[in-house]
Amino acid sequence: MSDFVEQCRREWRRLGVPDPLADEMAADLTSDLKEAEAEGVSAEEVLGSGAFDPRSFAASWAAERGIIPVQTSRGSARRRPRVLVAFTALAAIALIVAAALLITGEPKVSVATVRTRHHLLTTPAGSLIEPHTTRAVVFHASAAAPVEWILLVLAIVALGFAAWLWSSWGRSRPPGVPV
């Protein structure tokens, strides 16, 4: 059984359990296993299913004692990346839509103004006439450009936030939680 205790020690070292605590836990485990052997009880009866997996046994025992953070279940560990994937996808779609709208310049708006000028002219006969000139001016512009720019900036900020969430999620997972 010393091999089992040694594998537990290696796991505690990997998890960052302080040496004095690891020594105490190893001494308790060795004592329990020797006592069980003396009484004719198998290691499986003392340790349960942990007898077949020293790494998970060591991690769960250290977590139960509050030495390392408790491992989350696999269901909740996988839920967070799904939310991050959805948020990242939404931000990327918003970025693509905003960029496409800015590039195409749709929708277009045309604004027409008409200017009329009145002039008083004197004819050679001395009478006044009032000719007028009409000039139409047409402006073409993208009606949604300010909204598109705002959407583009927000999408870039959201993607930056998503990148930060991904990096912090990778650092915050406790040992043993699958990627």
C-alpha positions as CSV (number, residue, x, y, z in Angstrom):
1,M,0.0,0.0,0.0
2,S,3.0,2.3,0.2
3,D,2.7,2.8,-3.5
4,F,-0.8,4.1,-3.1
5,V,0.3,6.6,-0.4
6,E,3.3,7.7,-2.6
7,Q,1.0,8.3,-5.5
8,C,-1.2,10.4,-3.2
9,R,1.8,12.4,-2.1
10,R,2.8,13.1,-5.7
11,E,-0.8,14.4,-6.4
12,W,-0.8,16.6,-3.3
13,R,2.6,18.0,-4.3
14,R,1.1,18.7,-7.8
15,L,-1.9,20.4,-6.3
16,G,0.2,22.6,-4.1
17,V,-0.7,21.1,-0.7
18,P,1.9,22.3,1.8
19,D,4.4,19.6,2.9
20,P,3.4,19.5,6.6
21,L,-0.3,18.9,5.6
22,A,0.7,16.4,3.0
23,D,2.9,14.6,5.6
24,E,0.0,14.5,8.1
25,M,-2.4,13.2,5.5
26,A,0.0,10.6,4.3
27,A,0.6,9.4,7.9
28,D,-3.2,9.3,8.5
29,L,-3.7,7.3,5.3
30,T,-0.8,4.9,6.1
31,S,-2.2,4.4,9.6
32,D,-5.7,3.7,8.3
33,L,-4.5,1.3,5.7
34,K,-2.3,-0.6,8.1
35,E,-5.1,-0.8,10.7
36,A,-7.5,-2.1,8.0
37,E,-5.0,-4.7,6.8
38,A,-4.5,-5.9,10.4
39,E,-8.2,-6.3,10.8
40,G,-8.5,-8.1,7.5
41,V,-10.4,-5.4,5.8
42,S,-9.5,-4.7,2.1
43,A,-8.4,-1.2,0.9
44,E,-11.5,-1.0,-1.3
45,E,-13.7,-1.2,1.8
46,V,-11.8,1.6,3.5
47,L,-11.2,3.9,0.5
48,G,-14.2,3.0,-1.6
49,S,-13.7,3.5,-5.3
50,G,-10.8,5.8,-4.5
51,A,-8.7,2.8,-4.0
52,F,-8.4,2.4,-7.8
53,D,-7.6,6.0,-8.5
54,P,-5.0,7.5,-6.1
55,R,-4.9,10.9,-7.9
56,S,-8.7,11.6,-7.6
57,F,-8.7,10.2,-4.0
58,A,-5.9,12.6,-3.0
59,A,-7.6,15.5,-4.7
60,S,-11.0,14.9,-3.2
61,W,-9.5,14.4,0.3
62,A,-7.5,17.6,0.0
63,A,-10.7,19.4,-1.2
64,E,-12.8,18.0,1.6
65,R,-10.2,19.2,4.2
66,G,-10.4,22.7,2.6
67,I,-6.8,22.7,1.5
68,I,-7.6,23.1,-2.2
69,P,-10.7,24.5,-3.9
70,V,-13.5,22.0,-4.3
71,Q,-13.7,20.7,-7.9
72,T,-16.9,21.7,-9.7
73,S,-19.0,19.1,-11.4
74,R,-18.4,18.5,-15.1
75,G,-21.8,19.9,-16.0
76,S,-21.2,23.3,-14.6
77,A,-17.6,23.3,-15.8
78,R,-18.9,22.9,-19.4
79,R,-21.7,25.4,-19.1
80,R,-19.5,28.4,-18.8
81,P,-17.6,27.8,-22.0
82,R,-21.0,27.5,-23.8
83,V,-22.0,30.9,-22.6
84,L,-18.6,32.3,-23.6
85,V,-18.9,30.7,-27.0
86,A,-22.3,32.2,-27.5
87,F,-21.2,35.7,-26.3
88,T,-18.1,35.6,-28.5
89,A,-20.1,34.4,-31.6
90,L,-22.7,37.2,-31.0
91,A,-19.9,39.8,-30.7
92,A,-18.3,38.5,-33.9
93,I,-21.5,38.5,-35.8
94,A,-22.2,42.1,-34.7
95,L,-18.7,43.1,-35.9
96,I,-19.2,41.5,-39.3
97,V,-22.6,43.1,-39.8
98,A,-21.4,46.5,-38.8
99,A,-18.3,46.3,-41.0
100,A,-20.4,45.1,-44.0
101,L,-22.9,47.9,-43.6
102,L,-20.2,50.5,-43.4
103,I,-18.4,49.1,-46.4
104,T,-21.6,48.9,-48.6
105,G,-22.9,52.2,-47.2
106,E,-26.5,50.9,-47.1
107,P,-29.1,52.3,-46.7
108,K,-28.6,55.4,-48.9
109,V,-30.5,58.6,-48.5
110,S,-30.8,61.4,-51.0
111,V,-31.6,64.9,-49.8
112,A,-32.7,67.4,-52.5
113,T,-32.9,71.1,-51.9
114,V,-34.3,73.7,-54.3
115,R,-33.0,77.2,-54.3
116,T,-34.8,80.0,-56.1
117,R,-33.3,83.4,-56.6
118,H,-35.3,86.4,-57.5
119,H,-33.6,89.3,-59.3
120,L,-34.9,92.7,-60.3
121,L,-33.7,93.7,-63.7
122,T,-34.4,96.8,-65.7
123,T,-35.0,96.5,-69.3
124,P,-33.7,99.0,-71.9
125,A,-37.2,100.4,-72.0
126,G,-37.0,101.1,-68.2
127,S,-39.5,98.5,-67.0
128,L,-38.7,96.2,-64.1
129,I,-38.9,92.4,-64.6
130,E,-38.5,89.7,-62.0
131,P,-36.7,86.7,-63.5
132,H,-35.9,83.9,-61.2
133,T,-33.5,81.0,-61.4
134,T,-34.1,77.6,-59.8
135,R,-31.3,75.3,-58.9
136,A,-31.7,71.8,-57.4
137,V,-28.9,70.5,-55.1
138,V,-28.9,66.7,-54.3
139,F,-26.9,65.2,-51.4
140,H,-26.3,61.5,-51.1
141,A,-25.4,60.1,-47.7
142,S,-25.6,56.9,-45.7
143,A,-28.5,57.3,-43.2
144,A,-27.3,54.7,-40.7
145,A,-23.5,55.5,-40.6
146,P,-23.5,56.8,-37.0
147,V,-25.4,53.8,-35.8
148,E,-23.1,51.5,-37.7
149,W,-20.0,53.1,-36.2
150,I,-21.5,52.7,-32.7
151,L,-22.3,49.1,-33.4
152,L,-18.7,48.5,-34.7
153,V,-17.1,50.0,-31.6
154,L,-19.4,48.1,-29.3
155,A,-18.6,44.8,-31.2
156,I,-14.9,45.4,-30.9
157,V,-15.3,46.2,-27.1
158,A,-17.4,43.0,-26.7
159,L,-14.8,40.9,-28.5
160,G,-12.1,42.3,-26.3
161,F,-14.2,41.5,-23.2
162,A,-14.8,38.0,-24.6
163,A,-11.0,37.5,-25.0
164,W,-10.5,38.6,-21.4
165,L,-13.2,36.2,-20.2
166,W,-11.6,33.3,-22.1
167,S,-8.2,34.1,-20.7
168,S,-9.5,34.4,-17.1
169,W,-11.6,31.3,-17.5
170,G,-8.5,29.3,-18.4
171,R,-6.7,30.5,-15.3
172,S,-9.6,30.0,-12.9
173,R,-10.4,26.4,-13.4
174,P,-9.4,24.2,-10.5
175,P,-7.1,21.3,-11.1
176,G,-8.7,18.2,-12.5
177,V,-11.5,20.1,-14.3
178,P,-11.4,19.1,-18.0
179,V,-10.7,21.7,-20.6
